[in-house]
Amino acid sequence: MQLPTLRQLAYAVAVADHRHFTSAAEAMFVSQPGLSGQIQALERRLGVQLFERSSRGVRLTPVGAQVVDRSRQVLRAVEELVHVASLHQGAIRGVLRVAAIPTIAPYLLPALTRLIRSRWSEIRLELVEMQSQAMIEALDHGQCDLGLLAVPYDTGDMVTTPVADEPFLLAMPDDDGLARESSVDVAILRGLSMLLLEEGHCLRDHAVAVCDLADGSGDGERQRNEVHAASLATLTQMVAAGMGYTLLPASALEVETRPGTGVVAVPFTDAPPGRTLALVWRSADPRGDRFAELIEPFRSEVQAAMARRPVGPATESVG
């Protein structure tokens, strides 16, 4: 049997990802007839049908799903081979795909990007926001190389290296009675109307755990007052409008509670609730040792970001 080419495998993966031949061709910078011809040639070489074609789009056949999964593994192995060779030349080269979850990306991804560029000037960075589960899947499929997320979270067999512990603060309107407090006890959350991110965000899960708002266990009136927002920016706008309170990670304070937002954040007393930020990558990635070199300098960047807090009513007297 004549073996498939890497190009054919890459085209098959693209069609599987886009579920559409034209969209896959655009993503691969090839004409649609050219891509279709290569897919047909691949099917002939393998002796199986990989895709079901219809006017509504494309669907993988059962054997097609297996072939695409193996194709991802082959392409990832070839890419890692190239990385091994580039490391022997003294630098990371090519494309580096970095992902961060939405509750971290706006606040810390720029610092990570600057750090990466300062070390490996020859790489081409591709940056993307994605939720934790999608990130782990993208890493596993070779669609992402380095991820920034919050733990605890099941990262499977990925290398997961903690960067910093990040406390949560209680965000409220700047004219709220609690805004003048220097700190608040976590127990106060039981009596507050809390605003949460929508399902799928790990920060929502962390907030639910802190607030004891698991389904069926919270106060009925408070449940009706929830706003399931898609971003921390939306949550803080709802807080400013007086719709309730929310938890903000320390790294978000400089942006989300800056002067003019109408929102301030008060720390919790004693051991504050929070999350741990971590970098993740595939254990088989030959660049793993180089990624590990980012930990300490990035930790310093994160600590600096968490220390940059706008002065609000609750902190004006702090010298």
N, C-alpha and C positions, 0 to 999 in steps of 0.2 A: 504494500500500500504506500502511495506517495504521502509524505508527511505534510501536515498543514504548515503554513507559514505563520510567523509571528504577527504579520499584518492581518491575516485572516482571523486569527484569534482575537486581536484587538478590535476588529470590526464587529465580531460576534458579541463581545462584551459591551460595546457601545450600543448596539441594537437592543440588547437585553436591558441596559440601563435606561434608554430613552423610550423603549417600546414603540419606536417609530423610525422607519428607514431614513426619511428625509432629515429628521432632527439628528439622528446618529451621524449621517453624512456631514452635516454642518459642523458638528462637534469634532469630527475627525478631519475636517478641511479637505474633503474629497467629494466628488460628484455623487449624486444618489445612484445613477446607473452603475458607476464604478464600484461603489460599496455593495450594491445588490449582486453584482456579478461575482465579487469575491466571496460573498456569503453562499451563493449557489455553488461556487467551486469548492468551498469548504464542505458543504453538505454532500457533494458528490464524492469527495475524497474520503469522508467518514462513512458514507453509505447510509446516512440517517437524515431525517428532517429535523432541523433545529427550531424552526419558528413556524407558527401558524399565522398566515397573512390574511387580513380581511380589511374591509373599508374602514373599520373602526381602529385599526392599528395592528400591533404585533403581539403575539403571546408565545412564550416559550413552550415547546413540547416537553414532556417529562425527561426524555433523553437530552433535549436541548439545555435544560436547567443543569444537568450534570456536566455537560460539556462546557458550558459557560463558567461554572464553578471551577472546574479544572483549568480552564483557560486563564482565569484570574490568578490562580496559583503559579502557572507557568510564567505569565507576564511579570508577576511580582518577583519570582526567582531571577528572571533575566535582569530586571531593574536592580535587584540587590547585587547581582554580579557586576554590573556597571559601577555601583557604589563602591564595591570592594576595590576595583581598579582605581577609581578616583582617589580613594583614601591613601593609596600608595603614592599618589602624586602630591600628597601633602595638604589637600583641602577637600571640602565638600563641594561638589559641583552639581550642575543640573537643576532640576526643579525640586523644591522643598515645599510640601503641602502641609500647612499648619492650620489646625482647627481649634476653636475655643467655644465653650458654651456661651449662650447669649447673656447670662448674668455676670460673665467675666470679660468677654471680648471688648466691650467699649472702654473698659477701665484699665485693663492690663495687657491686652494684645499689642497695643502700640509699643510698650516698653519691651516686650519680648521680641517684636519685629526689629526694633533698633539694635537690640543685643545680638540677634542673629546676623544682621547685615554687617555689624562691626567686626564679627569674627570670620564670616564667610562671604566675602564681597562678590564672589563669582556665581553665587546661586541665584535662581529666579524664584522668588517667593510667590506662593499662591495661598491666600488667606480665605477662610470660610467660617461662618458661624453655624453651629449645629448643636442639637441637644445631645445629651450624653450617650444614649443608646445608638443614635445614628453615627456618632463619632467612633464608638467602639467597632461598629460594623464597617465603617469606612477604613479604619486602621487595619482590620482583619482582611479586608479585600484589597488592600494596597492602594486605596483611593486617597489616603491621608497618611502622612508620615509621622507627625508629631501633634499631640493633642494637649490642651489645657482644660482641665475640668475640676470639679469639686468632689471630694470623697468624704464620707463613705459612699462608694458606688462599686458595683461588680464590674471590674475591668477584665475579667477572665485571666488569660495567661499573658496579658500585656505587662511590660515593665511599668510600674506605677511608682513614681518618686515624689514624695511630699515636698512641697516648696515652702509653705507657710500656713500657720493656723490663722484663720480670719474670723474675728468676732462679728456678731450681728449687733445692730443698734436699733432702737425703736424709733421709727420715723412718725412725725405728727405735724399738724399745721403749726406755724410759728406763733399763733395766738392761743394755742391749746394750754390748758392749765398745767399739764405735765411738762411743758416746754421750759419752765423755769427750774425744773429739778436737775440736780447735778448727776443723778443716776436713778434708776428704777429697778424694782425687784421683778424677776421673771414671773412671779405669781400674779402680777397685775394684768398679764395678758388674758387671763380667764374672764375678765370683765370687759374686755375691749372688743370692738368690731374690727376684725382683721381682714385686710385685703390681700389676696393671694394671686400668684401667677397661675396661668392655666395649666392643665394636666400636661405632663411630659417634662416640665422643668424640675431638675433635682432640687433647686432652691425652694420650690413649692413643697416638696416632700420634707425638706429640712424644717421649713416653717410650720408645717402641720405637726411634726414631731414636737417642736418647741411649744407650740400653742395648744397642743392636745385637741386638735380639731379634726381628728380622724372621723370618717363617715359614721354618723350615728352617735357620736360621743359628745358633740358640741352643743351649744345652746341654740335652740331653734331660731330665735330672732337674729342671732349673730350669723347663722348660716345664710339667712335670707339677705343679709347685708353684704355678703361677699361679692367682690368683683374679680373675676378670673381674667387677668390681664396677660398680654403677650410679652411685656417687657417691664423692666424696673422703671423705665422712664414713664410709662403709662401709670404704673402704680403710684409713683410719687405725685403725678398730676392729680390723681384721684384723692390722694392724701391732702394735697393743697386745697382741693375743693371741699374738704371737710367730710368726706365719705367714710373715713375710718383711719386706721393705723396700718403700718406694715413694718416688716423687718428689712433692714438694709445692710448688706455686707460693708465692712469698713472701706474697702477699695472703691466703692461707688459714691462715697460721701462728697468728695470734691466736686463731682459732676452733679449729682442729684439733689444736693442740699446747698448748692452755691447761692450766694445772695440774689434775691429776686424770685426764687422758686416758691417762696412761701412755706417751705418745709424745713424743719430742723430734726436732728437725730440725737437721742439721749442714750448714753451707754447703760448697760445693765450692771448691777452690783455684783460683787464677788466673782464667781466663775461665769463669765458670760457665755451664752450659747453661740455656736458658730459652725464653721466648716473648715475643712483642710483643702487647700489648693494643691494640685499635683500635675506634673507633666507625665504623659504616657506615650509609649512607643512600642512597636513590635519587638519581642525578645530576639527575633532572628535578624533584625535590621543591623547590618554591619556598621552603621553609623552610631550605634547605641552609645559607645564610649564618648563620642563627640557630643551627643545630646546631653550626656551626664555632665559635661563641662559647663553647661548652661545653668545648672542648678544654683550654685552659690551666687553668681552675679545676679541671676534673676530673683533670688530670694531677697537680695538687698534692694532691688527695684520694687518688689512687692511691699516690703516693710516701709519703704519711703512713701509709696502711694497710700498706704493705710494711715500714715502719720499726717498726710495733708488733709486736714479737716477744716472746712469753713467755720468761722466763728459765728455761733448763733446765740440766741437768748440764754440757752442752758450753759454756755461756756464763756460768756463775755467776761466773767470775773476771774477766769482761770489765767494765771500769769505765766 
